Structures are given as C-alpha cells and as structure tokens.
Amino acid sequence: MALPTWPEYWNEIEPSLLILIGFVLFVFPEPATSALGAGLMLFGAAWWFYEWER
C-alpha cells in the first residue's frame, strides 16, 4: 500500500491554514486585523466544508 503524496493532502491543508492565520489575526488587538481575521476564518471554514466530500 503506497503512502499518499503531498499534493493529495494540499486541499485539506489550505483551508486549515486560512483558519489558523485568521485566528491569529483575530486575537491581535486591533480592529482592522480582527475584522480581517474573522473574514479569513469564515472563508476558511466555508472552503473546508466545500472540500469535505470532494
């Protein structure tokens, strides 16, 4: 049984990175970065659900 390659996991890694970066920006205490972080988390979550069963 062959191990999966890196490109096969890329679709799961990208949305997770967006959620993580969005969270870091969200907790940074400035309104502009918090709004950008919240937007990135929402976009990452939507992308993650879109990729879930693909």
Secondary structure as UniProt FT lines:
FT   HELIX           6..27
FT   HELIX           31..51
FT   TURN            52..53
//
